[in-house]
Amino acid sequence: MQISTKVQIAKATLSLLALVASLFLLGVLVLVFCVGLEIDPFKETTSSFLTAAFVGLIGVAAVLVLVNVATNVSLIADSKIAELKIESRPGVLRKWAIGFLAVAIAVVGFLFAGTYFSKEKYLAVVGTQAEEVLHENNSLLQEISRLLASSKPEDYKRISEIQDFLQNQRAELPQLTVIYSAKFEGRVAFYEIAGGNYDAEKKTYTPSYFRCTRGVDCDYLTKFFSGANVDVLQKYTVREDQFYIYIPFVGSESRFVLLFDRRNSYGKIGS
């Protein structure tokens, strides 16, 4: 390796080391602030990303230090620094930077592609198993339809038991939620079954609202419960570990939606 290239590498690594050190100190400031005030403003995915970035900065800093030290030692071994007369030749360093950038893009692309196809595969597995379970237990779905139509407090407890039974029929099945609609002061509202809302002593059931998300399921649920026919809805986000499978069911006495979902969130900032 030419001396001019070594000098450029030494300068570049020193500059990058200063940048990494600045980012690391900023991360320490955020960490101390959050731990000191006992707050966690970030969602789970963002927290994981920041933790990985924080650890990654330590590794990058260590590599930069080693490269910088090795380069300077090599320069000292070649000649005395004071006697060097070097004309800058940025071409070699530029090629190194372009090559590294190309490899980095390829690695990131591979990670995103792997994540996408993994989610596609997992979603397909969950969808297949959900269809199998529902096909094998059609009588229970008809019972849910009948119980929703009767609307007795004890009936909701029975629906909750069926809900728990269905979601535990396969190892890959995530959380199952039964969504139904009812009128509230003349307006259509969406509700979900929650077994803990049944009071056995008073024999009362307190309904739990299902809060839909605009752009995800609000229009879908509104269309279905208005009497229209809809297909199975599958949605997921690549950046977040979240997916939803909505399976509509039209029973002999009422209609409802079975939602298989896995959601991953807490905090308010980030993703």
C-alpha positions in Angstrom: 0.0 0.0 0.0 1.3 3.4 -1.0 2.3 5.9 1.7 -0.2 8.5 0.4 -3.0 6.0 0.8 -2.0 5.2 4.3 -2.0 8.9 5.2 -5.5 9.3 3.7 -6.7 6.3 5.7 -5.2 7.7 8.9 -6.9 11.0 8.4 -10.2 9.5 7.4 -10.3 7.1 10.4 -9.4 9.9 12.8 -12.3 12.0 11.4 -14.7 9.1 11.6 -13.5 8.3 15.1 -14.3 11.9 16.2 -17.8 11.5 14.6 -18.4 8.2 16.3 -17.2 9.5 19.6 -19.7 12.4 19.3 -22.6 10.1 18.6 -21.5 7.8 21.4 -21.5 10.7 23.9 -24.9 11.8 22.7 -26.2 8.3 23.2 -24.7 8.3 26.8 -26.5 11.6 27.4 -29.9 10.1 26.3 -29.3 6.9 28.3 -28.4 8.8 31.5 -31.4 11.1 31.0 -33.9 8.2 30.5 -32.5 6.1 33.3 -32.2 9.0 35.7 -35.8 10.1 35.2 -37.0 6.5 34.8 -38.8 7.2 31.5 -39.0 5.1 28.3 -40.4 7.3 25.5 -39.6 4.9 22.7 -41.5 2.1 21.2 -40.0 -1.4 21.4 -38.6 -1.5 17.9 -37.0 1.9 18.3 -35.6 0.9 21.7 -34.0 -2.2 20.2 -32.6 -0.2 17.3 -31.1 2.4 19.5 -29.6 -0.2 21.8 -28.1 -2.0 18.8 -26.8 1.3 17.4 -25.2 2.2 20.8 -23.4 -1.2 21.0 -22.5 -0.9 17.3 -20.9 2.5 17.9 -18.6 0.9 20.5 -17.6 -1.8 18.0 -17.0 0.8 15.2 -15.0 3.0 17.5 -12.8 0.0 18.4 -12.2 -0.9 14.8 -11.4 2.7 13.9 -8.9 3.0 16.7 -7.2 -0.2 15.6 -7.0 0.8 11.9 -5.8 4.3 12.8 -3.1 3.0 15.1 -2.0 0.3 12.6 -1.9 2.9 9.8 0.2 5.4 11.9 2.6 2.6 13.0 3.0 1.6 9.4 3.7 5.2 8.4 6.3 5.6 11.1 7.9 2.4 10.0 8.1 3.6 6.4 9.7 7.0 7.1 9.8 9.8 9.5 6.5 11.8 9.4 8.4 15.1 9.3 10.2 14.1 6.1 7.2 13.0 4.1 6.4 14.9 1.0 3.1 13.5 -0.2 0.9 14.6 -3.0 -2.7 13.7 -2.2 -4.1 10.9 -4.4 -7.8 10.5 -3.4 -8.5 8.0 -6.1 -7.5 4.9 -4.2 -9.4 6.0 -1.0 -12.5 6.8 -3.1 -12.4 3.4 -4.6 -12.2 1.9 -1.1 -15.2 4.0 0.0 -17.3 3.1 -3.1 -16.5 -0.6 -2.5 -17.4 -0.5 1.1 -20.6 1.4 0.3 -21.6 -1.2 -2.3 -21.0 -4.1 0.2 -23.0 -2.2 2.9 -25.9 -1.6 0.5 -25.9 -5.3 -0.5 -25.9 -6.4 3.2 -28.7 -4.0 4.1 -30.7 -5.2 1.0 -30.2 -8.8 2.0 -31.4 -8.1 5.5 -34.5 -6.3 4.3 -35.2 -9.0 1.7 -34.8 -11.7 4.3 -37.1 -9.9 6.7 -39.7 -9.4 4.0 -39.8 -13.1 2.9 -39.6 -14.3 6.5 -42.7 -12.3 7.3 -44.4 -13.5 4.1 -43.7 -17.1 5.1 -44.8 -16.7 8.7 -48.0 -14.9 7.6 -48.7 -17.8 5.2 -48.2 -20.4 7.9 -50.5 -18.5 10.3 -53.1 -18.0 7.7 -53.1 -21.7 6.7 -53.3 -22.9 10.4 -56.1 -20.4 11.1 -58.2 -21.6 8.2 -57.6 -25.2 9.3 -58.7 -24.5 12.9 -61.8 -22.6 11.8 -62.8 -25.3 9.3 -62.5 -28.0 11.9 -64.5 -26.0 14.4 -67.3 -24.5 12.3 -69.9 -25.6 14.9 -68.2 -23.4 17.5 -68.3 -20.4 15.1 -72.0 -21.0 14.6 -72.4 -21.1 18.4 -70.6 -17.7 18.6 -73.0 -16.3 16.1 -76.0 -17.6 18.1 -74.6 -16.3 21.4 -73.9 -12.8 20.0 -77.5 -12.6 18.8 -78.8 -13.5 22.2 -76.5 -10.9 24.0 -76.9 -12.4 27.4 -74.1 -11.7 29.9 -73.2 -15.3 30.5 -73.1 -15.8 26.7 -70.1 -13.5 26.4 -68.2 -15.6 28.9 -68.9 -18.7 26.8 -67.7 -16.9 23.7 -64.5 -16.0 25.5 -63.9 -19.6 26.4 -64.4 -20.6 22.7 -62.0 -17.8 21.7 -59.3 -19.1 24.0 -59.9 -22.7 22.8 -59.5 -21.7 19.1 -56.3 -19.7 19.5 -54.6 -22.5 21.4 -55.2 -25.2 18.8 -52.0 -24.5 17.0 -48.6 -23.5 18.2 -48.1 -20.8 15.6 -51.4 -19.1 16.1 -51.1 -15.6 17.8 -53.7 -13.7 19.8 -57.3 -14.2 18.6 -59.9 -11.5 19.1 -63.6 -11.8 18.3 -64.9 -8.5 16.9 -68.6 -7.8 16.7 -70.8 -4.7 16.2 -73.7 -3.3 18.2 -75.6 0.0 18.4 -74.6 2.7 20.8 -77.1 5.6 20.9 -78.1 4.8 17.4 -74.5 4.6 16.1 -72.7 1.5 15.0 -69.8 0.6 17.4 -67.2 -2.1 17.3 -66.6 -4.3 20.3 -64.3 -7.2 21.2 -64.7 -10.1 23.5 -62.9 -9.9 26.8 -63.5 -12.8 29.2 -62.4 -10.8 32.3 -65.3 -8.4 31.8 -67.9 -10.9 33.0 -68.9 -10.5 36.7 -70.1 -13.9 37.9 -71.6 -12.6 41.1 -73.6 -9.8 39.5 -74.1 -11.8 36.3 -73.2 -8.7 34.2 -70.9 -8.2 31.3 -69.1 -4.9 30.5 -68.5 -4.5 26.8 -65.0 -3.6 25.6 -64.6 -1.4 22.6 -62.5 -2.4 19.7 -60.5 0.6 18.5 -59.9 0.3 14.8 -57.2 2.1 13.0 -57.9 4.3 10.0 -56.2 3.1 6.9 -55.9 -0.4 8.4 -59.2 -1.8 9.4 -61.9 0.8 10.0 -63.3 0.9 6.5 -63.0 -2.9 6.3 -65.0 -3.4 9.5 -67.6 -0.8 8.6 -68.2 -2.3 5.2 -68.5 -5.9 6.7 -70.9 -5.0 9.5 -73.0 -2.9 7.2 -73.9 -6.2 5.5 -71.4 -6.3 2.6 -69.4 -9.3 1.7 -65.6 -8.9 2.2 -62.6 -11.2 1.8 -60.0 -12.1 4.3 -57.8 -9.1 5.1 -54.1 -9.5 5.7 -51.8 -6.7 6.6 -48.4 -6.4 8.1 -45.6 -3.8 8.5 -42.1 -4.6 7.5 -40.4 -2.1 9.8 -42.4 -3.3 12.8 -43.1 -6.7 14.1 -46.8 -6.4 13.5 -49.3 -8.3 11.4 -53.1 -8.7 11.2 -55.3 -11.4 9.7 -59.0 -10.5 9.6 -61.3 -13.5 8.9 -65.0 -12.5 8.4 -67.7 -15.0 9.4 -71.3 -14.7 8.5 -73.3 -17.0 10.8 -77.0 -18.0 10.8 -77.9 -15.3 13.4 -75.1 -12.7 13.4 -71.8 -11.9 11.8 -68.4 -11.2 13.4 -64.7 -11.0 12.5 -61.9 -13.2 13.9 -58.7 -11.2 14.2 -55.4 -13.0 14.5 -52.8 -10.4 15.3 -49.4 -9.9 16.8 -48.6 -6.3 17.9 -45.4 -5.0 19.3 -45.4 -1.5 20.7 -45.0 0.7 23.8 -44.0 4.3 24.3 -44.8 7.0 21.8 -41.7 7.9 19.9 -40.3 6.0 16.9 -41.5 2.7 15.7 
